[in-house]
Amino acid sequence: MTGTIRPGRVVAGRAPGEPAPDGLDDLSSRDKQKAHALGLTSATGLVVGSIIGTGVFAMPAVLADAGTSSLAVLAVIAVGAMLLAAMFGQLTKRIPNSDGGLYAYARHEFGDFAGYLTGWCYWIQAWAGNAAIVSAWVLYVDALFGIKPSGIGNWGIALIGLWVPAGLNLAGVRQMAWFQNLTVVLKFLPILFIAVAGWFFVHAGNFGAFNASGGSLYTAIGIAAGVALFSFIGVEVAAITAKRVRNPGKNVGRASMFGTAASAILYVLVSAAIMGLVPHHALVNNTAPFVTAFQAIFTHSAWAGKLVAALAVASGIGALNGWTLVTAEVSRAVAQDGLFPKAFAWSDRKDSAWFGIVLAALLPSALMLWSYTTATGLKVFTDLVDLTVVTVAIPYLFSACAQLAYLASRSRPVQGWLLARDLSIAGASVLFSLWVTFAAGYQAVYQALVIVFAGIVLYALVSARRSSASAPAPGPATQA
């Protein structure tokens, strides 16, 4: 998960026949081109920037705990992410008014409740994902300034990482976008350097065992699967921002596929290179693996570790900046359809969803306080990753089932080998979402189940209010 989300208001899906939001139906063709400002190249860059973020700076240490088998797991997750990317493209192509992506797909196919539950789970994973991002960010702040980790001390640092992006988002989209573009450049410098130049310094003896988990191979797969999928969250961003993509029926799918493939190549190259740069025993549970890798390349140079730590810190702020926007916009999209409390749709004079932005910082702040009182170091990151993975797998599953239901119906025009191809993609996406949920572990599934139940309670209250608002006023009482 993670990284750059360019500003653009996320609009929920509309029922067929409803007027386009923001008056798009009345725009001239030139104005519509401006509204759909992202071409294929820009949309692909958006996907790459959204996928690659702070997670990659902690991922090699978690993968090393599983052994070199984790690289194969990373490749399998990449294939699963590409299947999801292809499916999102198909859904965007066939579902009218699919702005809002996963939420819109579920609502179109299964109705309001499924749409709400998808939006609820995606909103949860967005702000819980911010907590995971900031937990990795804190580790590099510690490395940069030589801070000895402590629970409350790290929580204070995490608050800075959460509330500075919230302030930037509240300041307006223009200020947020300028800062975002700067952090994108800073983020890719150490990643590309390791992916290319790092291989000239790799030593084969540094690689650990194929299964270094100390348990079964399945245990090793479970360790690697969570952080691998977390690192691919963002594959859906082109679908979510379909309103801003030029020719979305064609370009959303292509951008998602190209962006996911490029990210996968970088992930494998970087993770494998760091495993070869840092001895296995020094990499496992390493809270700042990129710092150690740079120090292995630039021996006897303390500045190298500090430099990459500084770049990782800047990258983390950029990732949090973008995902704070996404968290607020996803909740606003659902609220505009009346499925979330109205407060999420409140906007200030700069059209910022200020209530959603504040909650996007407040909720992970509370979660981080709880996390730092129950775990330390890399364990905080991995626990939050597992929770995020399960809650995002639910929207992925709804999307896959929406496509599967369409293909299994008699109303679809797809026939022959095209039907077999699309069914294979949808079926594999269903199995992939279920497997990821299972691989995340019992604790994460238990926590996600509690979150889903809480969401059902909220839906009952929102639904009751909608029913009351739409009910006709009672007539004058009559006396028997």
Secondary structure, 3 states (H helix, E strand, C coil): CCCCCCCCCCCCCCCCCCCCHHHHHHCCHHHHHHHCCECHHHHHHHHHHHHCCCHHHHHHHHHHHHCCHHHHHHHHHHHHHHHHHHHHHHHHHHCCCCCCCHHHHHHHHHCHHHHHHHHHHHHHHHHHHHHHHHHHHHHHHHHHHCCCCCHHHHHHHHHHHHHHHHHHHHHCHHHHHHHHHHHHHHHHHHHHHHHHHHHHHCCHHHCCCCCCCCCCHHHHHHHHHHHHHHHHCCCCHHHHCHHHECCHHHHHHHHHHHHHHHHHHHHHHHHHHHHHHCCHHHHCCCCCHHHHHHHHHCCCCHHHHHHHHHHHHHHHHHHHHHHHHHHHHHHHHHHHCCCCCHHHHCCCCCCCCHHHHHHHHHHHHHHHHHHHHHCCCHHHHHHHHHHHHHHHHHHHHHHHHHHHHHHHCCCCCCCHHHHHHHHHHHHHHHHHHHHHHHHCCHHHHHHHHHHHHHHHHHHHHHHHHHHHHHCCCCCCCCCC
